Amino acid sequence: MSDPLPSFATYLAARARFGVAGGQVRQALADLQAPAIAALSVYGLQHLWRGELPAYAVITTPETNGGWGHLMPVWFKPHERPIPIHALDSWALFATAYAHSFGPSGEARALADERFTAEHLLRATLGTNLLLPFLPSTQGRGLFLRHGMLPFLLGILWLPEPVRDGWLRLHELGAARFLAARGELLRGDIAANLAELEFSIFAAMEQAGVTSDAAVAELLAGGSELSLLYAELFGAICVGVTALARRYRREGLDQWRAWAPQEIGVGYRLDDYALADLRSLASVGG
């Protein structure tokens, strides 16, 4: 990809649009309780406290964001109870890099302008992160870029219509763009390829110190390993979401209440989860 990340000017222009307040995060978490509990089904019952999943919002700044700076707008420590969901007060870098991954086509730009809003990004991302700490064990072999794409897809499916379909189409466009450049990831040993990419991405991001506008500008200027890996994170998310959406569309994406608990209890826990779906996506070129 010739321009893996957006310009610094794009980031600056997005700061007002993608500022996040504590009240927004708390309301979104409250709204997401019901669908998250429905998806977890019996696997969530052991975690409920007063009828809810025990999670609460903690608003951070880039300097207090657990070492993730601007790079990761939501994170948590999975074994804490109740779970503090740390949410950054500015999602501009994450949002613009994510939107950039969908590509420069007129369709992508129109859909992103209309559907990829701060409200919807907040809900989809928080939906993912509300599910993740309460999912059953994958025996220590789970990968975010495969297993983590199930809660990521569910977070998108909980968006209102027609926003949901717009988001799914954006991820299809992003997947095609990413596979055109990095299609080798879905050839050969896909599990090993994605595991290596995931390790590289998070190792580069952790404690990278991207907490200031100067650091953001340096990142977006490109050329560094962190710049390339940060862009590849979003491309890989597009691929994973699209592969699973193609699979579950056969069962009805609107019917997630029927298939999600079964998948969470069985398929999600398997070491080979999503591999067949990724191979299928590669065979049609995204």
N, C-alpha and C positions, 0 to 999 in steps of 0.2 A: 504494500500500500504506500503510495507516494506521500501522503499526508496523514500519518497515523493519528495525530492529535490535532485539536482545534488551535486556532491562534490565541495569543494572549489577549488580543482585543476582543475576541469572542467571549473569553472568560470574564473579562472586565464588564462587558455589556450584560452578562447573565447574573451578576452578583445580586442585583436588586430583585430579579425574578425568582432566584432560587435561595433566598434567605429563609431560614426555618426558625419558628418560634416554639417555645416550650408547649404552649397551649395546643398548637397544631399536632405535635407529636403525641401528646397525651390523648387528644381526641381520636387520632388515627388508631392508636393502640386499643382504645376502648371499642371502637367500631370493628376492629379486626378480631376481637375475642371470639365472637360467635362463629364465623367461618373457620377460624383456626381450630376451635374445639370440635367442630363438625368433621373437619378433615382428619384430625388425630383420632377421633372416635374413642374406642376403648383404650388406646395407647396414651390418651391424654388424661384419663380419669384419675390416675394415680398422682398427677401433678396438680390437680385443681385445688384451689384454696378459696373458700367462699364462692364457689361456682365459677371461678376464673383462673386462667393461667397466671401464675405469680410473676408478673413482670411490670416494671415501672420505668418511666423515662428519666434520663439524666442528660441534660443539655451540656454540650462541651464546646470549646473553641478549638481552633487548630492546635494551639499550644497545649491544651489539656486533653487532647483526644487520644490518649493511650499510645502515643508514638506514631499514630497513623496520619496526623496532620490533616491536610485537605484531601488526602487520597481515599480514605474510607469513611463515609458519612455515618455508618452504623456499625457497632460492634458490641460484643458482650462476652462475659466469662461464663461458659456453659454450666459450670457446676455450682454457681452461686444460687441461693434461693432466699428471698425472691430475686429474680434476675434483673439487674439494672441494664436497660437498653440504652447504651450511650449513643446519642444522636448529635451530630455536628450542627452548629448554627448557620453554616454556609455550605450549601451543596453545589456551588457554581462549578467547581472543577469537575467533580464527579458527573454532574448533569451534562456539561458540555462535552466531556470526553465520551460519555455513553451515547449521547445523541449523534456525535460525530461518527461513531462506529456504524451507523446505519447507512452511511454513504452520501454522496453529493447529488443523487438524482432528484429531480423535481418532486417525484412522489414522496421520497424520504423527507425532504425538507418541508413539504406541505403537511404531511402527517405529524412530523415532530413539532412543528409550530402549533398545530391544533390540539394534539393529543398528549404530547410529552410535556406536561406541566408540572410545576412543583408539587401540587396536590397529589397528582397521580403517581409521580415518582416516589413521593414520601409513602404513600399507601402500599405500593407494590413492594418497595424495599423493606418497609417495616413488617409487612405480611410475611415475607421470607424469614426475617430475623425473629419474629414471634414464634414461628414453627420450629426453627432449627434446634434450639436447646431442648425441646421436648420430644423430638423424634426418637424412635427406638435405635438401639445400637446397630452399627454395621460391622461389628467385631473388629473395629480399629482399621478397617480397610476402605472406609468411605472417602470419596473425593468430592470437593466442592464442585468441580467442573463436570461431574457426572451425577452423583447422588444429590448434591445441593441444588441441582437444576429442577428437581421435583418441587420443593418448596418455592423456588423462584417462579416456576410456571404457575403454581397455585396463587401466589401473590398477584400475578397478572390477571388470572381468571377471576379474581375478586374485584377487579375494577369494573365500573359500570359500563354498560353498552352505550354507544359504540366504541368507547375508549379501548376496551379490551381487544376488539378486533384490530383496531389501529395499532396497538402495541404489538400484537402478534405479527402483523404484516411488517412492521419496522424490524422486528427481530429476524424475519425471513430475509429481508433485504440485507441486513447486517451479516447474516450467516453466509449468504451467497458471496458477499464482498470479501469476507474473511477467508472462506475456503478457496476463492480464486487466488489468494496470495499464499495461504498456508494449508492447502489441501493435503499435504503429506501427513498432517497430524491424524487424519482419519484413514491412513493406510498402514498396513503392518500391524504392530502391537499398539492398538489405540489406547488401551489402558495405561501402558507405560509412557506413551507419548504425552498424554494429558497429565499424568502424574508428574512427569518432569517439568512440563510447562507450569503447572500449578505451584510446584515447589519454587521454581525460579521467580514467579510473579510475587508470591507473598514474602519470599526471602528478600527480594529487592525493595518491596514496599515497606516492610516493617522497619520502623525507626529510621526512615529515609529523611526525616526532618523537613518535609515540605510544609512549612507552617507560615510562610510569608509570601507576599506578592512576588518578591524577587525570586524565591525558590520555585513558585508556580511558573513564572516567566522562563526560568531556566529549563524546567521540565518540558514546557510546551514548545520551546525552541527546537526540541528533538535532538537526535544524535546520541543520546545516552542510552545505556541498557535499560534504565528505569523507564524512560520515555517509551521505548519499544514494548516493554513488558506490560506497562500500564495500558497501552492501546490494545494489546493482545488479550488482556483480561476481558474487555468488553466484546471483542470479536468471539472469544470462546463462549461467553455467556449467550450471545446470539445463537451460536451453533447448538449449544445444549438445550436451550429453550425451544428452538425450532424443531429439533429432533424429537423431543418429548411431545410437543404440541401435535406433530404429525401422527405420533403413535396414539395419543389419547383422543384425537379427533374421531377416530374410528369408534370409540365408545361414547362419544358426545362430550365436548368440553363443558357444556352446561350441566352435565351429569356428574360433576366431580364429587358430589356428596356420595355417590354410589361407588365409584371406583377408587377414590383417593384413600379411604381407610384400608382397603384391600392391598393397594400398592405399598402403602406405608408399612403395613404389617408383614408383607411377604417380599415382593419384588425389590423394593427399596433396600432391603437388608442384605441382598445378595451381592457378591463381589463383582458379578458381571452386569450389574444394573446399567441400563441405557446403552450398552455396547452395540447391541443389534440395531437399535434405533439410530445410532451415529453412523454405523455402516450403511444403513438404508439411505440416510440423508446424503452421504458421500456419493452413493451410486447415482443419485439424481442431480448431483452438483449443487446442493443447497436449495 
